[in-house]
Structures are given as C-alpha cells and as structure tokens.
Amino acid sequence: MSRLRLWAGLIVLFSAGVLTGVLGTFLYIDTERTHRGDRGPGAQHERIMKRLTQELSLTAQQQTEIDPIVTWAHLAILELRFSHQAEVEDILTKGMTDMKAKLSAAQQSDLDRMYTELRQRWQASRDYLATKKKEMVP
C-alpha cells in the first residue's frame, strides 16, 4: 500500500509540475504577444537584432556592422507602410462603420478605444521614424 501511495504522490507531483510549466509558458507567450505593439518600433528593432545575434551567433563587430543595415531596412519598411497609411485608414474607417452597425453601444465604445490605441501606436511609429531619419542624416 505504501508503494502505491508513493507512486501516486510522485505522479501527482509530476503532473502538477507539468501543468505549472505549461500554464506559465502560455501566460508568458500570451503576455509577450499582447504587449509587443505597446513597446513601439524601437523595441522591434531591438528584438530583430537580438534574434539575429542569438541565432547567427554574431560577433560584436558583426553586430556593429549589421545594426545600420537592420535600421535602414526597418525604416524603409515603416516608410512604405506610412506611404499607404491614408488607404489603410480609409479601409479601417469603412470597416469600423460597418461593424458598429452590428455592435451594442458598449461594444462600439470598446471598438473606439481599440482604434484610438492603434492610432497612438501608429503615431509612436511615425515619431520613431522621424527621429531615426534625423539621426541618420550626417
């Protein structure tokens, strides 16, 4: 009987550890993904450099040489995105108008809040782009 209780206890303990690990990983990934946009485009550049450094085992010299290339590419992508921003906003405005007809007042308020947050992130990206462009001009 005591061996059975010992094994049952070990199985429960192991299962609790696995469950804790799975739940912790899920929460970490969900939090990371949810708040990624809140940190702005500067953090995105840092994530790109960190990933390149880790996965390619870049030396310090390589990091120094590659950073301006990543910065240039990142800024070019942002410029491309903002060159089409008016079209994007027109599409979103129409989509939101169509959605609001199917939402309650509280949901419409939440949708407006979400759109306001999105516009704030876009403005942060514009500010980042302007700052980086000024830094790159000799």
N, C-alpha and C positions, 0 to 999 in steps of 0.2 A: 504494500500500500504506500509506503513512504517513497519508493522509487517512482511510482506513478504520480504522486504529488510533486515530486522534484521535477519530472519531465513536464508536467502540466504547467508548473510555475515558470520553467525555462521557456516553454512555448509562448506563454502569455507575455513574459518579459521581452522576448524577441519580437513578437508581434507588435507590442507597444512601441518598441524602438523603430521598427519599420514604418509603422503608421505615423509616428512623430517625424521621421525623416521625410516621408512623402508629403505630409502636410506642410512642413517647414519649407521644403523646396517649392511647392506650389505657391505658397504665400510670397516667397521671395521673388519668384519669376513674375507673378501677377503684379506685385508692387513695382518691380523694375519696369515692366512693360507699361503700366498705367501712368507712371510719373516720368517716363522718358521724355516726353514732349515738354514737360514743365521746366526742365533744366536748360532748354534752349539749344541753339545750334552750336554754341561753343562747346557744350558737353558732348555733342555728337562728334565734333572734330576730335575731341579727346578720346572718345570710345573707339573711333576708327584707328587712331594712332596706337592706342593700347592694344587693340586686336592685332594690327599688323606687327607690332613689336613682339607680341607673345607668339603668334602663330608662325611668323617668319624668323623668329629669333634674331631680330635686328640688333646690330651693334649700336653704340651711342653715335658713332659717326654716321651710320646709315640712317638713324632716326633724324639726325640734324639735316641730312641731305633730302630725305623723303618728306619731312614735315612741310616745306614750302610747296611741294607738288600736291600733297593732300589738301593743303589750304587753297591752292589755286583751283583744284577740281571741285572742292566743296563750294567755293564762292561762285564758280561758273554754273554749278547746278542750281544754287539759290537764285542767281540772276535769271536763269532760264525759267525757273518756277515763277518768279515775280514778273517776268515779261508777259506771262499768261494769267496773271492774278485777276485782272478785270473779268476775263472769261470765266474763271473759276468762281468768282464771287457772284456773277450773273446766274450761273448754274445752281449754286447753293441757294441763292435768294429765291429762285423759282421753286426749287425742291422744298425749301422750308415753307414757302407759301402753300404749296400743295399738301405738305404734311400737316400743317397747322389746322387745315380744314377737318382733319380726322382725329385731332387730339383734344383732350379736355383743356380747360383753362390752366390748370396746374401743370400739365404736360407741356403746354405752349410756353409757359414761363420757364420751365426747365430747359426746353429747346433754345429759348432766347439766351439763357445763361450759358449753355454749351457753346453757342455761336459767339458770344462775347469772349469767352475764354479762348476760342480758336482764333479770333481776331487779335487778341492780346499776344498769342504765340506768334502769329504772323508778324505783328509789329516788332516783337523781340528779334525775330529773324531779320527783318529789314534793318533794324538798328545794328545788329551784329554785322550784317553785310556792309553797311556804310562805314562802320568802324574799321573793319578789316581792310576795306578798299583804301581808306585813308592811311592805314599803317603800311600798306604795300607800295604806296606812291613814294618814290625817292625824293 
